[in-house]
Every structure is written in C-alpha cells, then in structure tokens.
Amino acid sequence: MQLIDIGLAAIVLAMAIAAYRILTGPSAADRGAASDIVFFGFVGLVAMLGFRLDTELVVDIVLVCALTGFLAALSLARLITGGKR
C-alpha cells in the first residue's frame, strides 16, 4: 500500500462525511458548503488517481472542473445571500 492510497481513502472518507452533511444540514449554507467539499473532493480524487495511474490526461479535466466548481460556489453564495455583496 502506497501513501497515495491512504490519501485516496482519506478523501473518500471526507466525501462520505460531507454527503451525510448534505442530507442532514439544517440550512442551505451548510448544504452548499458540504456540496463544495464533495465536489472538490471528487476533483482531488480524480487528480490523485491520475497521478497514481501516471497519466497526464486528467490535468486539463481537473483544471476545468476546479474552475467550474469555484464559479458554482460563488453563484451559490450569491444565491444564498440574496444577491447582496
């Protein structure tokens, strides 16, 4: 077992805890933060699997997904606050 396998397991555990928080979160902000954790955990999981499998193809996919997730987080924050800055 390599160190990267432990990292993969830790990310999966964090995603499972965040998924539970999505289901039981008392507010929309809690659910939004947990969904960001799940999404970026998935991006990290894909990046680590790409590193584990020694492929360079996932780099572009990870960058686009990270940018999309960042913009989605901003949009969700704007939606929750009602458009106030």
N, C-alpha and C positions, 0 to 999 in steps of 0.2 A: 504494500500500500504506500503510495506516494503522498507527499504533503498536499498536492493539489486535490487529491481525493478527499482529504479532510476538509479542505476549503469548499469543495462542492457539496459535501454533506452539511456543512455549516450554513451555506446559502439556502439549501433546500429546507433546513430546519427554520431559518428565519422567514422564509416564504410561507411555510405552514403556519407559523405563529401569526404572521400578518394576515393570512387568509382567514384565520379564526377571528381576528380583529375586524375584518371587513364584515363578517356575518353578525358580530355582536356589538359593533361600535355604536355608542349612544348618539353620536352626532355625525353630520355629513363631513365635517373636518377630519374626524377620526377615520372614517371610511376612506376619505381621499388620501390621507397620509399613508394608510395601510396599503391602498392600491398602488401608490407610488413605490412603496417598498417591494411589493410583489413584482411590479413591472421592472424596476431596476435590478431586482434580484434575478429575474429571468434574463435580463441583458448581461449581467455578470456571469450567470450560468453559461450562457452561450459563448461569452468571451473565454471563460476558463476551459470549456470543452474544446474550443478552437485551439487553445494553447496546448491542451492535453493531447489532441489529435494531430498537432503540428501542422495546421492549415492556416493559410493567410487569407482565405476567402471570407472569413467571418468578420474581419476588421471593418470592412465597409458596412456590413449589415449592422454591426454593433454601434458604429458611429451614427448611422441614420436612426436607429431605434432610440439611442440615447437622446438625440436632438428632438425626436418626436415626443418622447416621454417628458422631456423638460418643458416643451411647449404645452403639452397636455396638463402638466402640473400647474403652469401659470394660468391656463384657461380655467381650470377647476378652482383655483384660488380666487380668481376674479368672479367666478360664478357664485361661490360661497359668500363672498363679501358684498355681493350685490353691485359690483362694478365700481365701488369706492376705492380710492387709492390710499 
